[in-house]
Amino acid sequence: MKYAICQVSVSPLRSEPTDLSEMVSQVLFGEKVEVLETKKNWIKIKADFDGYEGWCDSKQFTEVSEEEFHSIQNDKFASESFNLAVENDAPFTLPLASSLVNLRDGKIKFGTKELDYLGEFCEANFSKSEIPALSSMYLNTPYLWGGKSVFGIDCSGLVQQVYKFCGVKLPRDAYQQAEIGEALSFVEEAEPGDLAIFDNPEGRIIQEGIILEGNKIIHAHGKVRIDPIDITGIFNTDSQTYSHKLRVIRRIL
């Protein structure tokens, strides 16, 4: 088994080893992966954070030893929307929630790489009451299928990344997250930070978001936005119609 760490801001995770293939998720800077298979310039990886599998461009990762892989604790994260790092006198941007591997005295070190980190950081110890503020950092991020960064994000990526700051490792997809936690009987029981899950007429889960105060929800629909929510579902303030039908409210924390 080989091990690696993402060395670019965001690496697309694809269903097949080609740039033409669908992006199913992303790997952010500093995230650890197991390398399952290699095909030319592509590696099939398993993300350490959520176990998601797919194909990535091998040039966007740097190999590390098994010992280093297991010794790294990804417990410090970039905490601003855009964070500056410098490698070999060249700057590049680390998105919110990037893992700051072995951060010490302003330096990130893994494998043979060393970067100066000039951004802000935090640890994964936020409380449920802070989830609304964390989620608002993604406001107006464009919707992107498979995305989980401030460059583009989908509904389950938003939930997963926000809960990461609370030390909670949620699975990647909405249908998986819909099985986590406690189901509430009524929308009136919901607290800020709870999850709202939505389905289509066939019963397939198609959307989720995070409950805010004042009967509002933050979710990724075209962009990360805030809309009213009630027992029926999400009321889109732009179209003045209900965009999603509520299935269940779930409490994770």
Beta strands, then each sheet from edge to edge (+ up, - down):
strand 1: 2-6
strand 2: 10-14
strand 3: 23-28
strand 4: 32-39
strand 5: 42-47
strand 6: 53-57
strand 7: 61-64
strand 8: 76-78
strand 9: 82-87
strand 10: 90-95
strand 11: 107-110
strand 12: 113-117
strand 13: 121-123
strand 14: 148-149
strand 15: 152-153
strand 16: 182-184
strand 17: 195-199
strand 18: 205-212
strand 19: 216-220
strand 20: 224-228
strand 21: 233-236
strand 22: 241-251
sheet 1: 6+ 5- 4+ 1- 7+
sheet 2: 2+ 3-
sheet 3: 8+ 13-
sheet 4: 10+ 9- 12+ 11-
sheet 5: 14+ 15-
sheet 6: 16+ 22- 17+ 18- 19+ 20-
sheet 7: 16+ 22- 21+
end
